[in-house]
């Protein structure tokens, strides 16, 4: 009888010990699994960072890009301007000068005449160029470069006339058979070339490359 009681007591103790060991083993297994998952997650973030923008010759992304201006915007879109201008065989330094003269790198700039964005595209012009979001810097820059390249070709490579047409319209350039006698247009051309010289020196570009 005493032996039976002693055996039952020992049996209960063994069961309790086994239960504790099992619980501890499960706890350790869960901790190891958790650490492994966190480690894999961190490694994935480092190896495969999220892509914010895909740079294409004609970007039509619907992502909301940050509203910035001034030096921050100039720095942010510097490489995109170089790549897109080079794609369309236009001097990147000249495009940067046009943007500075047009909007001062204000991505949300709107003129009194209704021109919008970094390169101050008119809505009708932007639409004809396939620009869906005129305030999207990538689309605005691409559309502006395409339009300026079109003007350069229209006026047989004459950058000065292309700038005059960009500012005052092609019709005025044709009607006056040259740069229109508008003070604002002459001032604009002078401003663009001043900025162009600065960017050209900074970027090491050639003056006559278009």
Z-matrix of the N, CA and C atoms (Angstrom, degrees):
N
C 1 1.475
C 2 1.527 1 110.36
N 3 1.330 2 115.84 1 -46.47
C 4 1.467 3 119.58 2 179.20
C 5 1.523 4 110.33 3 -63.69
N 6 1.336 5 114.85 4 -37.72
C 7 1.466 6 118.99 5 179.80
C 8 1.511 7 111.26 6 -63.57
N 9 1.337 8 116.21 7 -39.98
C 10 1.460 9 121.00 8 179.84
C 11 1.521 10 110.94 9 -64.68
N 12 1.314 11 117.12 10 -42.59
C 13 1.476 12 120.94 11 179.82
C 14 1.526 13 109.87 12 -64.43
N 15 1.352 14 114.64 13 -43.21
C 16 1.462 15 119.48 14 -179.25
C 17 1.524 16 110.91 15 -63.63
N 18 1.322 17 116.54 16 -38.16
C 19 1.471 18 121.22 17 179.55
C 20 1.521 19 111.59 18 -65.50
N 21 1.352 20 116.16 19 -41.01
C 22 1.470 21 120.44 20 179.38
C 23 1.522 22 110.94 21 -65.27
N 24 1.347 23 115.86 22 -37.73
C 25 1.470 24 119.89 23 178.91
C 26 1.526 25 110.02 24 -65.38
N 27 1.338 26 115.06 25 -45.75
C 28 1.466 27 119.48 26 179.02
C 29 1.518 28 111.13 27 -62.08
N 30 1.322 29 116.15 28 -37.20
C 31 1.456 30 121.16 29 179.50
C 32 1.521 31 111.11 30 -63.00
N 33 1.349 32 116.19 31 -41.56
C 34 1.461 33 120.40 32 179.09
C 35 1.524 34 110.51 33 -65.50
N 36 1.334 35 115.53 34 -40.90
C 37 1.471 36 119.47 35 -179.96
C 38 1.522 37 110.87 36 -63.63
N 39 1.352 38 115.59 37 -42.96
C 40 1.464 39 120.04 38 179.64
C 41 1.519 40 111.00 39 -62.36
N 42 1.343 41 116.39 40 -42.01
C 43 1.464 42 120.57 41 179.58
C 44 1.522 43 110.90 42 -62.84
N 45 1.349 44 116.18 43 -42.31
C 46 1.466 45 120.54 44 178.97
C 47 1.528 46 110.87 45 -62.77
N 48 1.354 47 115.75 46 -42.51
C 49 1.467 48 119.79 47 179.93
C 50 1.513 49 110.75 48 -63.49
N 51 1.357 50 115.62 49 -44.77
C 52 1.461 51 119.85 50 179.47
C 53 1.523 52 111.82 51 -62.61
N 54 1.339 53 115.68 52 -38.49
C 55 1.471 54 120.12 53 178.98
C 56 1.513 55 111.12 54 -63.41
N 57 1.342 56 115.88 55 -43.40
C 58 1.469 57 120.82 56 179.44
C 59 1.529 58 110.49 57 -63.24
N 60 1.343 59 116.32 58 -43.87
C 61 1.460 60 120.95 59 -179.46
C 62 1.528 61 110.96 60 -64.54
N 63 1.334 62 116.08 61 -40.81
C 64 1.454 63 120.28 62 179.34
C 65 1.520 64 111.45 63 -63.60
N 66 1.340 65 114.81 64 -43.20
C 67 1.469 66 119.46 65 178.93
C 68 1.519 67 111.16 66 -63.58
N 69 1.343 68 115.95 67 -40.56
C 70 1.460 69 119.75 68 179.74
C 71 1.532 70 111.11 69 -66.13
N 72 1.333 71 116.00 70 -40.27
C 73 1.463 72 120.63 71 178.68
C 74 1.527 73 111.37 72 -62.98
N 75 1.352 74 116.21 73 -43.31
C 76 1.461 75 120.62 74 177.75
C 77 1.522 76 111.30 75 -62.03
N 78 1.336 77 116.27 76 -41.67
C 79 1.466 78 121.60 77 179.96
C 80 1.528 79 110.64 78 -61.87
N 81 1.351 80 116.28 79 -44.57
C 82 1.462 81 120.83 80 -179.74
C 83 1.531 82 110.16 81 -64.11
N 84 1.354 83 116.17 82 -41.77
C 85 1.464 84 120.54 83 179.90
C 86 1.517 85 111.37 84 -61.92
N 87 1.341 86 116.65 85 -42.97
C 88 1.468 87 121.34 86 178.79
C 89 1.522 88 110.94 87 -62.93
N 90 1.327 89 117.93 88 -42.55
C 91 1.458 90 122.08 89 -179.96
C 92 1.531 91 111.00 90 -62.94
N 93 1.350 92 115.96 91 -44.04
C 94 1.466 93 120.03 92 179.50
C 95 1.520 94 110.82 93 -62.03
N 96 1.350 95 116.60 94 -42.87
C 97 1.457 96 121.51 95 178.93
C 98 1.518 97 111.69 96 -62.87
N 99 1.327 98 116.81 97 -40.70
C 100 1.465 99 121.75 98 -179.66
C 101 1.520 100 110.91 99 -64.60
N 102 1.337 101 116.58 100 -45.29
C 103 1.465 102 121.18 101 179.54
C 104 1.528 103 110.52 102 -62.22
N 105 1.333 104 115.13 103 -39.50
C 106 1.465 105 120.15 104 179.81
C 107 1.521 106 111.60 105 -63.71
N 108 1.346 107 116.12 106 -43.28
C 109 1.465 108 120.81 107 -179.80
C 110 1.507 109 111.32 108 -64.78
N 111 1.344 110 117.32 109 -42.82
C 112 1.469 111 121.50 110 179.37
C 113 1.511 112 110.43 111 -63.17
N 114 1.341 113 115.50 112 -41.90
C 115 1.463 114 120.20 113 -179.97
C 116 1.515 115 111.24 114 -62.91
N 117 1.337 116 117.32 115 -44.19
C 118 1.456 117 121.14 116 178.94
C 119 1.513 118 111.55 117 -63.68
N 120 1.329 119 115.26 118 -39.44
C 121 1.468 120 120.08 119 179.78
C 122 1.511 121 110.95 120 -63.80
N 123 1.338 122 117.17 121 -43.63
C 124 1.460 123 121.47 122 179.82
C 125 1.520 124 111.30 123 -65.06
N 126 1.350 125 115.34 124 -41.46
C 127 1.455 126 118.82 125 179.15
C 128 1.515 127 111.55 126 -62.99
N 129 1.324 128 117.12 127 -38.81
C 130 1.459 129 121.17 128 179.81
C 131 1.517 130 110.96 129 -65.03
N 132 1.324 131 117.24 130 -38.02
C 133 1.464 132 120.77 131 179.57
C 134 1.518 133 110.76 132 -66.03
N 135 1.328 134 116.99 133 -35.70
C 136 1.456 135 120.01 134 -178.49
C 137 1.524 136 110.90 135 -76.11
N 138 1.329 137 116.52 136 -43.89
C 139 1.452 138 120.69 137 -175.87
C 140 1.516 139 112.26 138 -75.42
N 141 1.340 140 116.50 139 -38.80
C 142 1.467 141 120.63 140 -177.55
C 143 1.521 142 111.00 141 -121.11
N 144 1.347 143 118.79 142 73.89
C 145 1.464 144 120.79 143 179.02
C 146 1.512 145 110.89 144 -65.04
N 147 1.346 146 118.36 145 150.86
C 148 1.470 147 120.47 146 -179.08
C 149 1.516 148 111.58 147 -67.19
N 150 1.327 149 116.43 148 138.85
C 151 1.460 150 121.44 149 178.17
C 152 1.516 151 108.94 150 -87.78
N 153 1.338 152 117.31 151 118.33
C 154 1.461 153 121.16 152 -178.58
C 155 1.525 154 110.98 153 -79.97
N 156 1.309 155 115.43 154 -43.14
C 157 1.442 156 118.41 155 -177.25
C 158 1.523 157 110.15 156 -136.28
N 159 1.323 158 116.49 157 143.62
C 160 1.451 159 121.67 158 171.66
C 161 1.521 160 107.20 159 -106.01
N 162 1.326 161 116.47 160 117.21
C 163 1.455 162 120.47 161 -176.65
C 164 1.517 163 109.93 162 -86.11
N 165 1.328 164 116.30 163 116.64
C 166 1.449 165 123.66 164 177.19
C 167 1.519 166 107.50 165 -124.56
N 168 1.324 167 117.61 166 160.78
C 169 1.473 168 119.93 167 176.65
C 170 1.520 169 112.62 168 -56.42
N 171 1.340 170 116.80 169 -36.92
C 172 1.467 171 120.52 170 178.54
C 173 1.525 172 108.18 171 -128.20
N 174 1.336 173 118.23 172 79.72
C 175 1.468 174 120.27 173 -176.99
C 176 1.520 175 111.89 174 -71.80
N 177 1.318 176 117.36 175 131.50
C 178 1.457 177 121.71 176 177.90
C 179 1.532 178 109.20 177 -126.35
N 180 1.331 179 115.73 178 41.55
C 181 1.453 180 120.21 179 -178.32
C 182 1.512 181 110.98 180 -70.41
N 183 1.313 182 116.20 181 144.63
C 184 1.459 183 121.52 182 178.78
C 185 1.521 184 111.21 183 -97.46
N 186 1.357 185 116.77 184 4.08
C 187 1.449 186 119.90 185 178.94
C 188 1.519 187 110.12 186 -66.00
N 189 1.313 188 115.54 187 146.41
C 190 1.457 189 120.50 188 176.93
C 191 1.514 190 108.49 189 -83.49
N 192 1.340 191 116.45 190 110.19
C 193 1.442 192 120.56 191 179.66
C 194 1.531 193 109.20 192 -85.58
N 195 1.331 194 116.58 193 154.84
C 196 1.457 195 119.54 194 -175.59
C 197 1.519 196 113.05 195 -63.29
N 198 1.327 197 117.04 196 142.96
C 199 1.456 198 122.52 197 176.46
C 200 1.522 199 108.11 198 -86.45
N 201 1.321 200 116.19 199 105.29
C 202 1.455 201 120.88 200 -177.74
C 203 1.520 202 108.88 201 -133.57
N 204 1.316 203 115.87 202 170.63
C 205 1.457 204 119.82 203 179.21
C 206 1.524 205 109.18 204 -154.30
N 207 1.334 206 114.85 205 172.18
C 208 1.449 207 120.52 206 176.24
C 209 1.517 208 113.54 207 65.00
N 210 1.330 209 115.73 208 -145.82
C 211 1.462 210 121.58 209 -175.15
C 212 1.524 211 112.58 210 -62.23
N 213 1.316 212 116.13 211 -32.96
C 214 1.467 213 119.27 212 -179.98
C 215 1.524 214 110.36 213 -63.18
N 216 1.325 215 117.00 214 -45.29
C 217 1.463 216 120.92 215 178.67
C 218 1.520 217 110.79 216 -67.72
N 219 1.328 218 116.52 217 -39.56
C 220 1.461 219 120.14 218 179.29
C 221 1.529 220 110.75 219 -60.53
N 222 1.311 221 115.95 220 -42.58
C 223 1.466 222 120.67 221 178.79
C 224 1.529 223 110.50 222 -69.49
N 225 1.313 224 116.41 223 -39.99
C 226 1.465 225 121.36 224 -175.74
C 227 1.530 226 111.95 225 -64.90
N 228 1.340 227 117.01 226 -38.58
C 229 1.461 228 120.69 227 -174.86
C 230 1.526 229 113.20 228 -106.69
N 231 1.314 230 117.29 229 10.77
C 232 1.470 231 122.32 230 -178.06
C 233 1.534 232 111.93 231 -56.39
N 234 1.336 233 116.69 232 -53.78
C 235 1.460 234 120.26 233 -177.13
C 236 1.522 235 111.71 234 -67.25
N 237 1.326 236 116.71 235 -34.74
C 238 1.466 237 119.25 236 178.67
C 239 1.523 238 110.66 237 -65.06
N 240 1.326 239 116.63 238 -40.03
C 241 1.468 240 121.04 239 178.40
C 242 1.528 241 109.79 240 -63.00
N 243 1.319 242 116.90 241 -45.51
C 244 1.463 243 120.89 242 -179.63
C 245 1.524 244 110.93 243 -60.78
N 246 1.329 245 116.56 244 -47.16
C 247 1.459 246 120.76 245 -177.60
C 248 1.531 247 111.95 246 -66.03
N 249 1.333 248 116.45 247 -44.58
C 250 1.470 249 119.80 248 -177.12
C 251 1.525 250 111.42 249 -71.48
N 252 1.342 251 116.86 250 -42.20
C 253 1.468 252 120.18 251 178.09
C 254 1.528 253 110.38 252 -62.57
N 255 1.319 254 117.13 253 -41.50
C 256 1.463 255 121.15 254 179.10
C 257 1.530 256 110.33 255 -64.32
N 258 1.328 257 116.47 256 -36.65
C 259 1.462 258 120.77 257 179.04
C 260 1.526 259 110.96 258 -61.20
N 261 1.343 260 115.98 259 -39.61
C 262 1.467 261 120.51 260 -178.89
C 263 1.531 262 112.05 261 -94.83
N 264 1.333 263 116.27 262 10.10
C 265 1.464 264 122.63 263 176.70
C 266 1.528 265 112.09 264 58.12
N 267 1.318 266 114.92 265 48.31
C 268 1.459 267 122.03 266 175.00
C 269 1.525 268 107.34 267 -123.61
N 270 1.310 269 116.28 268 144.37
C 271 1.465 270 121.18 269 -178.81
C 272 1.539 271 110.30 270 -63.71
N 273 1.330 272 118.67 271 117.88
C 274 1.474 273 121.26 272 179.31
C 275 1.527 274 112.90 273 -57.59
N 276 1.342 275 116.83 274 -36.25
C 277 1.466 276 120.22 275 -179.86
C 278 1.533 277 110.69 276 -63.27
N 279 1.323 278 116.52 277 -34.77
C 280 1.460 279 120.72 278 178.72
C 281 1.524 280 110.82 279 -70.43
N 282 1.324 281 116.68 280 -39.52
C 283 1.470 282 120.22 281 177.67
C 284 1.522 283 110.21 282 -64.88
N 285 1.314 284 117.07 283 -41.25
C 286 1.467 285 120.23 284 178.21
C 287 1.526 286 110.39 285 -63.22
N 288 1.341 287 116.07 286 -36.84
C 289 1.463 288 120.35 287 178.37
C 290 1.527 289 111.10 288 -67.12
N 291 1.332 290 116.26 289 -40.35
C 292 1.472 291 120.47 290 178.58
C 293 1.530 292 110.11 291 -63.15
N 294 1.321 293 116.93 292 -44.36
C 295 1.471 294 120.65 293 179.84
C 296 1.525 295 110.13 294 -61.72
N 297 1.327 296 116.59 295 -42.68
C 298 1.467 297 119.67 296 179.81
C 299 1.529 298 110.96 297 -63.33
N 300 1.325 299 116.49 298 -41.93
C 301 1.468 300 120.28 299 -179.68
C 302 1.518 301 111.90 300 -71.33
N 303 1.319 302 116.77 301 -34.92
C 304 1.460 303 121.21 302 -175.98
C 305 1.530 304 112.81 303 -77.54
N 306 1.333 305 116.72 304 -47.87
C 307 1.467 306 119.22 305 -171.16
C 308 1.519 307 114.99 306 -133.34
N 309 1.340 308 117.16 307 -6.50
C 310 1.457 309 118.48 308 -175.99
C 311 1.526 310 111.45 309 63.66
N 312 1.337 311 115.66 310 27.05
C 313 1.469 312 123.18 311 -179.09
C 314 1.530 313 112.44 312 64.57
N 315 1.307 314 116.34 313 32.24
C 316 1.467 315 121.31 314 173.55
C 317 1.530 316 108.06 315 -92.64
N 318 1.320 317 116.62 316 109.49
C 319 1.469 318 120.94 317 -174.84
C 320 1.528 319 112.85 318 -65.79
N 321 1.327 320 117.58 319 -19.84
C 322 1.465 321 121.30 320 -178.30
C 323 1.529 322 112.30 321 -110.47
N 324 1.318 323 116.89 322 18.85
C 325 1.468 324 120.49 323 -177.60
C 326 1.524 325 111.90 324 -64.50
N 327 1.329 326 115.44 325 139.68
C 328 1.471 327 122.17 326 176.49
C 329 1.529 328 107.49 327 -135.96
N 330 1.334 329 117.04 328 124.88
C 331 1.464 330 120.56 329 -179.10
C 332 1.525 331 110.68 330 -86.93
N 333 1.315 332 115.94 331 171.63
C 334 1.459 333 120.90 332 178.69
C 335 1.531 334 111.59 333 -64.47
N 336 1.320 335 115.48 334 -29.07
C 337 1.473 336 119.63 335 -179.81
C 338 1.530 337 112.38 336 -84.40
N 339 1.343 338 116.91 337 -6.71
C 340 1.464 339 120.06 338 177.33
C 341 1.509 340 115.23 339 102.03
N 342 1.348 341 117.63 340 3.15
C 343 1.460 342 120.92 341 176.85
C 344 1.530 343 108.58 342 -69.53
N 345 1.338 344 116.04 343 143.94
C 346 1.459 345 118.72 344 -171.18
C 347 1.530 346 113.13 345 -134.98
N 348 1.331 347 113.88 346 152.96
C 349 1.451 348 120.87 347 172.91
C 350 1.513 349 114.71 348 83.10
N 351 1.330 350 115.71 349 -174.16
C 352 1.457 351 122.43 350 -175.53
C 353 1.524 352 112.87 351 -56.87
N 354 1.324 353 116.74 352 -44.19
C 355 1.465 354 120.18 353 -177.55
C 356 1.518 355 112.41 354 -101.78
N 357 1.330 356 116.05 355 13.32
C 358 1.464 357 122.66 356 173.48
C 359 1.535 358 112.35 357 50.48
N 360 1.316 359 114.75 358 60.97
C 361 1.463 360 120.51 359 177.25
C 362 1.523 361 110.40 360 -84.02
N 363 1.326 362 116.36 361 137.54
C 364 1.451 363 120.05 362 171.25
C 365 1.533 364 107.71 363 -73.80
N 366 1.328 365 117.89 364 142.64
C 367 1.475 366 120.62 365 -177.91
C 368 1.522 367 114.07 366 -51.26
N 369 1.330 368 117.20 367 -41.97
C 370 1.460 369 120.47 368 -179.04
C 371 1.532 370 111.12 369 -66.01
N 372 1.331 371 115.93 370 -40.85
C 373 1.461 372 120.50 371 178.02
C 374 1.523 373 110.48 372 -65.12
N 375 1.332 374 115.31 373 -43.97
C 376 1.462 375 120.28 374 179.72
C 377 1.521 376 110.90 375 -59.97
N 378 1.310 377 116.09 376 -42.02
C 379 1.465 378 120.65 377 -179.78
C 380 1.525 379 111.08 378 -63.73
N 381 1.333 380 116.71 379 -41.47
C 382 1.469 381 120.40 380 179.71
C 383 1.521 382 111.73 381 -66.31
N 384 1.331 383 116.37 382 -23.29
C 385 1.467 384 121.07 383 179.72
C 386 1.520 385 112.45 384 -90.29
N 387 1.326 386 116.22 385 -2.77
C 388 1.461 387 120.06 386 179.96
C 389 1.510 388 114.14 387 83.96
N 390 1.336 389 116.86 388 17.31
C 391 1.463 390 121.19 389 177.94
C 392 1.524 391 108.70 390 -79.70
N 393 1.314 392 116.69 391 115.41
C 394 1.467 393 121.17 392 -177.11
C 395 1.530 394 111.82 393 -85.44
N 396 1.320 395 116.64 394 -37.36
C 397 1.467 396 121.38 395 179.31
C 398 1.517 397 108.17 396 -123.18
N 399 1.314 398 116.69 397 102.13
C 400 1.465 399 121.72 398 -172.84
C 401 1.529 400 112.55 399 -66.10
N 402 1.342 401 116.90 400 -22.38
C 403 1.462 402 120.25 401 179.17
C 404 1.532 403 112.50 402 -93.55
N 405 1.314 404 116.66 403 -1.33
C 406 1.462 405 119.84 404 173.75
C 407 1.526 406 106.99 405 -75.98
N 408 1.337 407 119.04 406 113.94
C 409 1.472 408 121.22 407 -174.80
C 410 1.523 409 114.14 408 -54.82
N 411 1.321 410 117.55 409 -40.61
C 412 1.465 411 120.48 410 179.75
C 413 1.523 412 110.97 411 -62.32
N 414 1.309 413 117.02 412 -46.67
C 415 1.463 414 121.20 413 -179.60
C 416 1.527 415 110.72 414 -68.84
N 417 1.316 416 116.43 415 -40.78
C 418 1.467 417 120.98 416 -178.99
C 419 1.522 418 110.98 417 -63.98
N 420 1.316 419 116.22 418 -45.47
C 421 1.469 420 120.71 419 179.58
C 422 1.524 421 110.61 420 -63.53
N 423 1.331 422 116.17 421 -46.34
C 424 1.466 423 120.23 422 -179.20
C 425 1.522 424 110.93 423 -61.68
N 426 1.343 425 116.53 424 -45.34
C 427 1.461 426 120.34 425 178.46
C 428 1.520 427 111.86 426 -62.41
N 429 1.330 428 116.33 427 -42.41
C 430 1.460 429 120.62 428 179.74
C 431 1.521 430 112.61 429 -63.43
N 432 1.334 431 115.63 430 -41.01
C 433 1.468 432 119.70 431 178.91
C 434 1.528 433 110.46 432 -65.77
N 435 1.326 434 116.23 433 -43.07
C 436 1.466 435 120.02 434 178.05
C 437 1.533 436 110.82 435 -60.16
N 438 1.318 437 115.74 436 -43.48
C 439 1.463 438 120.20 437 -178.13
C 440 1.526 439 111.01 438 -66.57
N 441 1.330 440 116.63 439 -43.07
C 442 1.468 441 119.66 440 179.66
C 443 1.528 442 110.77 441 -65.31
N 444 1.322 443 116.68 442 -40.64
C 445 1.467 444 119.87 443 177.55
C 446 1.530 445 110.59 444 -61.66
N 447 1.321 446 116.48 445 -38.23
C 448 1.458 447 121.24 446 177.33
C 449 1.535 448 110.39 447 -61.76
N 450 1.340 449 115.93 448 -41.03
C 451 1.463 450 120.03 449 -179.97
C 452 1.527 451 111.00 450 -68.75
N 453 1.311 452 116.83 451 -39.09
C 454 1.473 453 120.34 452 177.44
C 455 1.525 454 109.91 453 -60.11
N 456 1.308 455 116.25 454 -44.43
C 457 1.470 456 120.08 455 179.05
C 458 1.530 457 111.40 456 -66.10
N 459 1.338 458 115.81 457 -39.66
C 460 1.467 459 119.80 458 -178.85
C 461 1.521 460 111.44 459 -62.52
N 462 1.331 461 116.85 460 -36.30
C 463 1.460 462 120.25 461 -178.32
C 464 1.526 463 111.54 462 -104.04
N 465 1.320 464 114.37 463 34.37
C 466 1.473 465 122.46 464 170.67
C 467 1.534 466 113.66 465 53.26
N 468 1.316 467 115.88 466 41.34
C 469 1.460 468 120.00 467 174.82
C 470 1.513 469 114.70 468 82.67
N 471 1.332 470 118.24 469 4.06
C 472 1.466 471 121.43 470 179.67
C 473 1.531 472 108.85 471 -80.00
N 474 1.320 473 115.72 472 103.13
C 475 1.468 474 120.96 473 -176.32
C 476 1.525 475 111.18 474 -64.33
N 477 1.321 476 116.66 475 -37.73
C 478 1.465 477 120.22 476 -179.17
C 479 1.520 478 111.33 477 -62.59
N 480 1.326 479 116.83 478 -43.71
C 481 1.461 480 120.40 479 177.91
C 482 1.531 481 111.19 480 -68.92
N 483 1.324 482 116.47 481 -35.43
C 484 1.468 483 120.24 482 177.48
C 485 1.523 484 110.45 483 -63.48
N 486 1.330 485 116.84 484 -40.73
C 487 1.465 486 120.66 485 177.42
C 488 1.527 487 110.54 486 -66.55
N 489 1.337 488 116.53 487 -39.69
C 490 1.464 489 120.08 488 177.99
C 491 1.517 490 110.44 489 -62.18
N 492 1.328 491 116.44 490 -41.96
C 493 1.466 492 120.92 491 178.76
C 494 1.525 493 111.14 492 -67.99
N 495 1.326 494 116.98 493 -36.10
C 496 1.464 495 121.06 494 178.58
C 497 1.531 496 109.98 495 -63.47
N 498 1.319 497 115.37 496 -34.61
C 499 1.468 498 120.21 497 -177.60
C 500 1.529 499 113.37 498 -88.00
N 501 1.334 500 116.29 499 -43.80
C 502 1.472 501 120.09 500 -172.41
C 503 1.519 502 113.76 501 -110.83
N 504 1.324 503 117.64 502 -7.80
C 505 1.454 504 120.57 503 -179.00
C 506 1.519 505 112.43 504 99.41
N 507 1.324 506 116.01 505 143.90
C 508 1.469 507 121.23 506 -178.47
C 509 1.524 508 112.10 507 -62.73
N 510 1.327 509 116.39 508 -35.19
C 511 1.467 510 119.98 509 -177.84
C 512 1.524 511 111.44 510 -61.11
N 513 1.328 512 116.79 511 -42.45
C 514 1.461 513 119.82 512 178.92
C 515 1.525 514 111.79 513 -65.41
N 516 1.316 515 116.95 514 -37.86
C 517 1.467 516 120.35 515 178.64
C 518 1.529 517 109.81 516 -64.71
N 519 1.328 518 116.86 517 -41.29
C 520 1.472 519 120.34 518 178.84
C 521 1.524 520 111.30 519 -69.15
N 522 1.329 521 115.95 520 -41.93
C 523 1.473 522 119.87 521 -178.43
C 524 1.527 523 112.16 522 -62.80
N 525 1.336 524 116.17 523 -38.06
C 526 1.464 525 120.42 524 -179.18
C 527 1.526 526 111.90 525 -94.16
N 528 1.327 527 115.09 526 1.01
C 529 1.472 528 120.53 527 179.63
C 530 1.541 529 111.56 528 52.35
N 531 1.296 530 114.80 529 41.41
C 532 1.470 531 120.61 530 -179.46
C 533 1.520 532 109.59 531 157.63
N 534 1.316 533 115.94 532 -162.05
C 535 1.465 534 120.11 533 178.69
C 536 1.527 535 109.27 534 -66.27
N 537 1.334 536 117.91 535 123.91
C 538 1.475 537 120.60 536 -179.85
C 539 1.538 538 110.92 537 -60.70
N 540 1.334 539 117.00 538 149.62
C 541 1.473 540 120.50 539 -178.00
C 542 1.530 541 112.74 540 -79.30
N 543 1.320 542 114.98 541 45.94
C 544 1.455 543 119.68 542 179.42
C 545 1.531 544 109.04 543 -98.96
N 546 1.307 545 116.02 544 129.56
C 547 1.464 546 120.15 545 -178.57
C 548 1.531 547 111.04 546 -59.41
N 549 1.332 548 115.79 547 -40.66
C 550 1.463 549 120.03 548 -178.25
C 551 1.532 550 111.23 549 -64.38
N 552 1.340 551 116.47 550 -37.58
C 553 1.468 552 120.18 551 -179.53
C 554 1.521 553 111.25 552 -69.63
N 555 1.320 554 117.18 553 -43.54
C 556 1.473 555 120.88 554 178.00
C 557 1.532 556 110.32 555 -63.00
N 558 1.314 557 115.80 556 -41.42
C 559 1.463 558 120.41 557 178.49
C 560 1.530 559 110.78 558 -64.76
N 561 1.330 560 115.62 559 -38.08
C 562 1.468 561 121.24 560 179.92
C 563 1.522 562 110.49 561 -64.20
N 564 1.321 563 116.90 562 -48.12
C 565 1.468 564 121.04 563 -179.03
C 566 1.526 565 110.61 564 -60.78
N 567 1.342 566 115.69 565 -43.91
C 568 1.459 567 120.32 566 179.27
C 569 1.537 568 110.68 567 -61.98
N 570 1.319 569 116.20 568 -39.83
C 571 1.466 570 121.10 569 -179.82
C 572 1.532 571 111.16 570 -65.87
N 573 1.336 572 115.30 571 -43.79
C 574 1.471 573 119.31 572 -179.36
C 575 1.524 574 110.56 573 -62.03
N 576 1.334 575 117.57 574 -44.72
C 577 1.463 576 120.15 575 -179.18
C 578 1.535 577 111.31 576 -67.10
N 579 1.317 578 117.02 577 -31.40
C 580 1.466 579 119.73 578 177.12
C 581 1.528 580 109.86 579 -66.09
N 582 1.326 581 116.26 580 -47.11
C 583 1.463 582 119.86 581 177.61
C 584 1.524 583 110.80 582 -65.77
N 585 1.319 584 115.90 583 -36.63
C 586 1.464 585 120.31 584 -179.39
C 587 1.527 586 111.07 585 -60.68
N 588 1.321 587 116.12 586 -42.31
C 589 1.461 588 120.80 587 179.12
C 590 1.526 589 110.23 588 -61.29
N 591 1.321 590 115.80 589 -40.67
C 592 1.471 591 120.41 590 179.58
C 593 1.526 592 110.51 591 -65.14
N 594 1.336 593 116.42 592 -49.18
C 595 1.463 594 120.08 593 -179.38
C 596 1.530 595 111.72 594 -67.03
N 597 1.341 596 116.10 595 -36.78
C 598 1.455 597 120.02 596 179.87
C 599 1.523 598 110.79 597 -62.00
N 600 1.329 599 115.36 598 -44.90
C 601 1.469 600 119.85 599 178.69
C 602 1.524 601 110.91 600 -64.72
N 603 1.314 602 114.81 601 -38.19
C 604 1.468 603 119.25 602 -178.46
C 605 1.529 604 111.64 603 -71.41
N 606 1.301 605 116.70 604 -38.20
C 607 1.470 606 121.24 605 -175.51
C 608 1.522 607 113.26 606 -95.32
N 609 1.357 608 116.30 607 -9.21
C 610 1.455 609 119.30 608 178.77
C 611 1.514 610 113.88 609 73.19
N 612 1.341 611 116.40 610 30.06
C 613 1.460 612 120.52 611 -178.82
C 614 1.533 613 110.21 612 -89.14
N 615 1.328 614 116.56 613 160.53
C 616 1.447 615 122.35 614 175.82
C 617 1.518 616 110.77 615 -87.89
N 618 1.336 617 117.14 616 143.66
C 619 1.455 618 121.89 617 -176.48
C 620 1.520 619 112.48 618 -62.52
N 621 1.313 620 116.45 619 -38.81
C 622 1.462 621 118.81 620 -171.48
C 623 1.525 622 113.10 621 -93.37
N 624 1.325 623 118.86 622 13.06
C 625 1.461 624 119.51 623 -179.90
C 626 1.517 625 110.85 624 -86.68
N 627 1.302 626 118.27 625 117.63
C 628 1.475 627 124.24 626 177.43
C 629 1.511 628 108.05 627 -141.32
